[in-house]
Amino acid sequence: MQGLFDLTGKVAAVIGGGGVLAGEMALGLARAGADVAILDYNEAAAQKKAAEVDSTGRRGLAVRVDASKKADLEAALAKILETFGRVDILINAAGINSGTPFLEITEEEWQRILDVDLKSVFLACQVFGAWMTQPGRGGSIINISSASSGPPLSKVFTYSIAKAGVNQITQFLAREWAQKGVRVNAIIPGFFPAEQNRKLLTQERVADIMRHTPMGRFGEPHELVGAVLFLASDKASSFVTGTLLRVDGGFLAMTI
């Protein structure tokens, strides 16, 4: 049974891996046996997380990338292949957010959120997918969506639209690449407080979230790791593609 989640010999790339949630995912992959490349706009955060990967006994690699730029992603893939010789798992977890009221959203803010949250997924799937879909390779792509992807949440207009697009990319590519050995799935987290959303968590909003979450609490970063390991493993989830896997404490199961 332990072999179902054994990633020994695998190489993972985690975009946004310097952050709280994706960083925990990266460490989970390393503890399961994978070598892990941490790709992040914040180079210091990437280096710190790569050092934590090293401390697990696996190899970590820090790469600074602007995930909204294809050239950066191509350079990152080249560095990963030079260092590890392969890449088997891609996690797309770059993300920013804003609580700007709809009528006050500027074109610049709109474009920046779409670039980081949606365009980055499109480009990373192109760049890494071009390598994974070659004969004899294969892989697992895990996109990080959100409970706001549908039905949309209040106060996060552009973010919700971007995450709905992530769901569409996920299921479209699952169809396209199913017979090329590449599985494409998404995780839909509920509420996991992190730097990008903490400023939106007013006392009133927290109360609303708790009323709508059957478990009555926020998620902890480590509670995403099981879903990641399941989708990353070509043994545990060999017949799973196009899935939007909720890890939300029941949030999306609630109505009244």
Buried (B, 14 or more C-beta within 10 A) or exposed (E): EEEEBBBEEBBBBBBBBBBBBBBBBBBBBBBBBBBBBBBBBEBEBBBBBBEBBBEBEBBBBBBBBBBBBBEBBBBBBEBBEEEBEBBBBBBBBBBBBBBBEEEEBEEEBBEBBBBBBBBBBBBBBEBBBEBBBEEEBBBBBBBBBBBBBBEBBEBBBBBBBBBBBBBEBBBEBBEEBEEBBBBBBBBBBBBBBBEBBEEBBEEEBBEEBBEBBEEEEBBEBEBBBEBBBBBBBBEBBEEBBBBBBBBBBEBBEEEE
